[in-house]
Amino acid sequence: MQVILKAPKISEKSMKQAATGLYTFLVDKKARKPEIIIAVKKAFGVDVLGIKTINFKSEEKYQRSRKGTFIMPGYKKAMIQVKNGQKIALFETAVEEKEPEVKAETKEKKSLLKGTKVKIERAGSGQSEDQKIGRSEKKEDK
């Protein structure tokens, strides 16, 4: 039996398209659209609405440092549209939790040498000036 789906194509563009339900795979050069649809249904259990295939020819590239040429192999890419609400787990990204930003306070002081200015940075506690003032007012009320 022939392997039809070789690998998912992971790039910045394909990840943006995956958010809309369009997934990109590298497939066998001899695979036809109906074969690719059946392979995706079996592998991931999703309903395929549409498919686009693109053939890329092999290219001869030059490498100046080695004074020679080499051949980049050709491949076939399939872009698969999946039914709304269905997802393929290979293209899911982990959601990172954002940490509170720490604001650095900078002050300028004159140096002893010929009046040059020196910047002094202090890492803040991540609170804005309003929050610091609000806390001091609460202490005064008590």
C-alpha positions in Angstrom: 0.0 0.0 0.0 1.2 3.5 -0.9 1.5 6.3 1.7 -0.5 9.2 0.3 -0.2 11.8 3.1 3.5 12.4 3.7 3.6 15.3 6.2 1.7 18.4 7.2 3.1 21.6 5.8 3.8 23.8 8.8 4.6 27.4 8.0 3.3 30.8 9.1 0.9 31.0 6.2 -0.4 27.5 6.6 -1.0 28.1 10.4 -3.1 31.2 9.6 -5.1 29.2 7.0 -5.6 26.4 9.5 -7.5 28.8 11.7 -10.1 29.2 8.9 -10.3 25.5 8.3 -7.9 25.1 5.3 -5.2 22.6 6.1 -2.0 22.0 4.0 -0.3 18.6 3.5 2.6 17.3 1.4 1.3 14.3 -0.6 2.6 11.7 -3.0 3.2 13.0 -6.5 1.0 10.3 -8.1 -1.9 10.7 -5.7 -5.2 11.9 -7.1 -7.8 14.2 -5.4 -10.3 11.4 -4.5 -7.5 9.3 -3.0 -6.3 12.2 -0.9 -9.8 12.9 0.4 -10.3 9.3 1.5 -6.8 9.3 3.2 -7.7 12.5 5.2 -11.1 11.1 6.2 -9.5 7.8 7.5 -6.5 9.5 9.2 -8.3 12.3 11.0 -12.1 11.5 10.9 -13.2 14.8 9.4 -15.5 15.8 6.5 -13.7 17.3 3.5 -15.6 20.0 1.7 -13.0 20.8 -1.0 -9.4 20.2 -2.1 -6.8 22.0 -4.2 -3.6 20.4 -5.4 -0.4 22.1 -6.6 2.5 20.4 -8.3 6.0 22.0 -7.7 8.7 21.1 -10.2 12.2 20.2 -9.2 14.7 23.1 -9.4 18.4 23.3 -10.0 20.1 25.6 -7.5 23.6 27.0 -7.4 25.8 27.1 -4.4 28.6 29.6 -4.8 30.7 28.5 -1.9 31.0 24.9 -3.3 31.0 26.0 -7.0 28.4 23.5 -7.9 24.8 22.8 -8.5 22.3 20.6 -6.7 18.7 19.6 -7.5 15.8 20.5 -5.1 13.3 17.7 -5.5 9.7 18.5 -6.7 6.7 17.8 -4.5 2.9 18.0 -4.5 0.9 20.0 -2.0 -2.7 19.5 -1.2 -4.9 22.2 0.5 -7.9 20.6 2.2 -11.0 22.5 3.3 -12.7 21.0 6.3 -16.3 21.4 7.4 -17.0 24.2 9.9 -16.4 23.3 13.5 -14.1 20.4 12.7 -10.3 20.6 13.3 -7.2 18.6 12.7 -5.1 18.3 15.8 -1.7 18.5 14.0 -2.3 22.2 13.3 -3.5 23.2 16.8 -1.2 25.6 18.7 -1.0 25.8 22.5 -2.4 29.1 23.9 0.2 30.8 26.1 -0.9 32.7 29.2 0.4 36.3 29.2 2.4 37.4 32.2 1.8 40.9 33.6 4.2 43.3 32.0 6.8 44.9 34.2 7.3 48.6 33.5 10.8 49.9 33.9 11.2 53.4 35.3 14.1 55.5 33.9 15.6 58.5 35.5 18.4 60.7 34.3 21.2 61.9 36.5 24.1 64.1 35.7 27.5 62.4 35.9 30.4 63.9 37.7 32.4 63.8 34.5 31.7 66.9 32.3 28.0 66.9 32.8 27.1 63.8 30.9 23.8 62.2 31.6 23.4 58.6 32.9 20.2 56.6 32.7 19.2 54.6 35.7 16.6 51.9 35.2 14.5 50.4 37.9 12.2 47.5 37.4 8.7 48.3 38.5 6.3 46.0 40.2 4.0 45.9 37.2 1.5 48.4 38.7 0.6 51.7 37.1 0.9 55.0 38.9 -2.9 55.1 39.5 -2.8 51.7 41.3 0.0 52.9 43.6 -1.8 56.1 44.4 -5.1 54.2 45.0 -3.4 52.0 47.6 -1.9 54.9 49.4 -5.3 56.6 49.6 -6.8 53.5 51.1 -4.2 53.4 53.8 -4.8 57.0 54.7 -8.6 56.4 55.0 -8.1 53.7 57.6 
